[in-house]
Amino acid sequence: MEYKMRFTTIGYVEWRKGQDILLDALEGIPVERLEGSEFLLVGQDSSAMAQGLRRRIAGRPWIQMVGTVGRGEIHQILDTTDVLVCPSREDPMPTVCAEAMMHHVPCLLSDAVGTAAYITDGVDGMVFKSEDIRELQEKILWCVENRDRLREMGDQAYKVYETIFSVNAFEKKLLMYVREMDRGQADG
């Protein structure tokens, strides 16, 4: 069986999550350039936007809408994902990005996603300007053409997860804040 490179988008199918931006980008890339790749759209898909996207992907078997899945299935999907795509128009801090990094999966994010502030473009993930279809196309093609570099990028993404998003990192920050408050009370 041929290895397929998997790009995954996870989130409620709606305007602010920007799945239509991803489809716009894919429609502008010649199919032969995406050979060996598949795109998985995971998330609640009963919205009017979802129905429109379903019509747009008809006849494109390399793009699949999965619908809602349970927490355990999200982790299984991330275990088989090469790149998490988060094309949101606005998304303060989606947990799915931290979960992807926890699975050593690099994220391809719009700069409207809060997590983008923690990503060094090209090192531990990729960032594109929100709604910039051409830049998103370039980043997708870079991933397709540089599959061998994605594992290292995923390992770097895991380091971001450990430093910023893990329970350990949260506990350290909380302890730091508590100590600062104690010092402030002792000074006052």
C-alpha positions as CSV (number, residue, x, y, z in Angstrom):
1,M,0.0,0.0,0.0
2,E,1.3,3.4,-1.0
3,Y,2.0,5.9,1.9
4,K,-0.3,8.8,1.8
5,M,0.7,12.1,3.3
6,R,-2.2,13.3,5.5
7,F,-3.1,16.9,6.0
8,T,-5.9,17.2,8.7
9,T,-8.1,20.1,9.7
10,I,-10.1,19.6,12.9
11,G,-12.9,21.9,14.0
12,Y,-16.6,22.9,13.7
13,V,-17.2,23.6,10.0
14,E,-18.0,27.3,10.0
15,W,-16.8,30.6,8.5
16,R,-14.4,31.5,11.3
17,K,-12.6,28.2,11.1
18,G,-11.8,28.8,7.4
19,Q,-12.2,25.3,5.9
20,D,-13.3,27.1,2.7
21,I,-10.0,28.9,2.6
22,L,-8.3,25.5,2.5
23,L,-10.5,24.3,-0.3
24,D,-9.9,27.5,-2.2
25,A,-6.1,26.8,-1.9
26,L,-6.5,23.1,-3.0
27,E,-8.6,24.0,-6.0
28,G,-5.8,26.2,-7.2
29,I,-3.1,23.5,-7.1
30,P,-2.8,21.0,-10.0
31,V,-4.0,17.6,-8.8
32,E,-0.7,15.9,-10.0
33,R,1.2,18.1,-7.5
34,L,-0.8,16.7,-4.7
35,E,-0.4,13.1,-5.7
36,G,0.1,10.9,-2.7
37,S,-1.6,13.4,-0.4
38,E,-5.0,13.3,1.3
39,F,-6.9,16.0,3.2
40,L,-9.1,15.2,6.1
41,L,-11.8,17.6,7.3
42,V,-12.8,16.5,10.8
43,G,-15.6,18.2,12.8
44,Q,-19.3,18.9,13.2
45,D,-20.5,19.1,9.6
46,S,-24.2,19.9,9.7
47,S,-23.8,23.6,9.0
48,A,-24.9,25.2,5.8
49,M,-21.2,25.9,5.1
50,A,-20.4,22.2,5.6
51,Q,-23.1,21.3,3.0
52,G,-21.5,23.7,0.5
53,L,-18.1,22.3,1.1
54,R,-19.4,18.7,0.7
55,R,-20.7,19.7,-2.8
56,R,-17.3,21.3,-3.6
57,I,-15.3,18.2,-2.7
58,A,-17.6,15.8,-4.6
59,G,-15.4,13.9,-7.2
60,R,-12.2,14.6,-5.3
61,P,-11.5,11.4,-3.3
62,W,-8.3,12.9,-1.8
63,I,-10.5,15.3,0.2
64,Q,-12.7,13.7,2.8
65,M,-15.2,15.1,5.3
66,V,-15.3,12.9,8.4
67,G,-17.8,14.6,10.6
68,T,-17.8,14.7,14.4
69,V,-15.5,12.1,16.2
70,G,-14.8,11.4,19.8
71,R,-11.8,12.5,21.8
72,G,-10.1,9.1,21.4
73,E,-10.6,9.2,17.7
74,I,-9.0,12.7,17.5
75,H,-5.8,11.2,19.0
76,Q,-5.9,8.3,16.6
77,I,-6.3,10.7,13.7
78,L,-3.4,12.9,14.9
79,D,-1.3,9.7,15.2
80,T,-1.7,9.3,11.4
81,T,-1.5,13.0,10.5
82,D,1.6,14.5,8.9
83,V,0.5,18.2,9.1
84,L,-2.4,19.8,11.0
85,V,-3.9,22.7,8.9
86,C,-5.6,25.4,10.9
87,P,-6.8,28.0,8.3
88,S,-9.0,30.0,10.7
89,R,-10.0,33.5,10.1
90,E,-10.2,34.0,13.9
91,D,-9.3,31.5,16.6
92,P,-7.8,32.7,19.9
93,M,-6.1,29.5,21.1
94,P,-7.5,26.2,19.6
95,T,-6.7,23.2,21.7
96,V,-6.3,21.0,18.6
97,C,-3.0,22.8,17.8
98,A,-1.5,21.9,21.2
99,E,-2.8,18.4,20.8
100,A,-1.2,18.1,17.3
101,M,2.2,19.3,18.7
102,M,1.8,16.8,21.6
103,H,1.7,14.1,18.8
104,H,4.8,15.6,17.1
105,V,2.7,16.9,14.3
106,P,3.7,20.3,12.9
107,C,0.9,22.9,12.4
108,L,0.2,25.0,9.3
109,L,-1.6,28.0,10.8
110,S,-3.0,31.3,9.7
111,D,-1.7,34.2,11.6
112,A,-5.2,34.7,13.0
113,V,-4.7,31.7,15.2
114,G,-3.4,32.5,18.6
115,T,-1.0,29.6,18.6
116,A,0.8,31.2,15.7
117,A,2.5,33.5,18.2
118,Y,4.4,30.5,19.5
119,I,5.5,29.1,16.1
120,T,8.7,29.9,14.4
121,D,7.8,29.6,10.7
122,G,9.7,26.8,9.0
123,V,11.2,25.5,12.2
124,D,8.4,24.1,14.4
125,G,5.5,24.8,12.1
126,M,4.4,27.1,9.4
127,V,2.4,30.3,9.5
128,F,0.6,32.0,6.6
129,K,-1.3,35.3,6.4
130,S,-4.9,34.8,7.1
131,E,-7.0,34.3,4.0
132,D,-3.9,34.4,1.7
133,I,-4.7,31.6,-0.6
134,R,-1.5,31.8,-2.6
135,E,0.7,31.6,0.6
136,L,-1.3,28.7,1.9
137,Q,-0.8,26.9,-1.5
138,E,2.9,27.5,-1.3
139,K,3.1,26.1,2.3
140,I,1.1,23.0,1.3
141,L,3.4,22.4,-1.7
142,W,6.5,22.9,0.5
143,C,5.1,20.2,2.8
144,V,4.5,17.8,-0.1
145,E,7.9,18.4,-1.6
146,N,9.7,18.2,1.8
147,R,8.0,15.3,3.5
148,D,11.3,14.1,4.9
149,R,11.7,17.4,6.8
150,L,8.3,17.2,8.5
151,R,9.4,14.7,11.1
152,E,12.1,17.0,12.4
153,M,9.6,19.9,12.3
154,G,7.2,17.8,14.3
155,D,9.8,17.0,16.9
156,Q,10.5,20.8,17.2
157,A,6.7,21.3,17.5
158,Y,6.7,18.9,20.4
159,K,9.3,21.0,22.2
160,V,6.9,24.0,21.9
161,Y,4.1,21.9,23.3
162,E,6.3,20.9,26.3
163,T,7.5,24.4,26.9
164,I,4.2,26.3,26.5
165,F,1.1,24.0,26.5
166,S,1.9,21.0,28.7
167,V,0.5,20.5,32.2
168,N,4.1,20.8,33.4
169,A,4.5,24.2,31.8
170,F,1.2,25.4,33.2
171,E,2.2,24.3,36.7
172,K,5.5,26.1,36.5
173,K,3.8,29.3,35.3
174,L,1.2,29.1,38.0
175,L,3.8,28.5,40.7
176,M,5.8,31.5,39.3
177,Y,2.7,33.7,39.6
178,V,2.0,32.5,43.2
179,R,5.5,33.3,44.2
180,E,5.3,36.8,42.6
181,M,2.1,37.4,44.5
182,D,3.7,36.2,47.8
183,R,6.7,38.6,47.2
184,G,4.3,41.4,46.5
185,Q,2.4,40.8,49.7
186,A,5.7,40.6,51.7
187,D,6.9,43.9,50.2
188,G,3.6,45.6,51.0
